[in-house]
Amino acid sequence: MPRLLGLILLLPVLELVAFVAVAGMIGLGKAVLLQLAISLIGFAMLGSLLTEAKARARTAGGFVSFALDSSRSMRGLAGLLFAIPGFVTDVIGVLALVPEVRARLRRLIGGAPPLRPQPAPASTRTARGDVLELDRGQWRETAEVPRRDA
């Protein structure tokens, strides 16, 4: 824990050194614009995940299973790291998007394998044999097709 606290306290210094190095290579204005663009990408990623979570909650999945999916969690972490101004956090965010890095991190932490979406419960028939009941996540609306009765 003390190491983590030390790294967190050292992060602003590392970010300043990285910004000065990048600004020295490409110029101050371009470095500021690059950092602004990366932060906007991070906010867009977080917004996309939030929209995806809302849609999934409306259908059948809910927020809990959505949040526990390691792929989405790492995308959320990457989006958050991109949104925070600084090139060091951006590099860590890019690493969070690399599948091999995610797998190694999961093995290092000893976490469980990524969650897979649970299949929806099987459809059930009612007392009437011609009616099929479906949960909300098991159907979608389509254009109406005229019936041909024989």
Summary of the structure (lengths in Angstrom):
residues: 150
radius of gyration: 23.2
end to end distance: 74.4
largest distance: 78.9
contacts: 327
relative contact order: 0.10
helix: 67%
strand: 3%
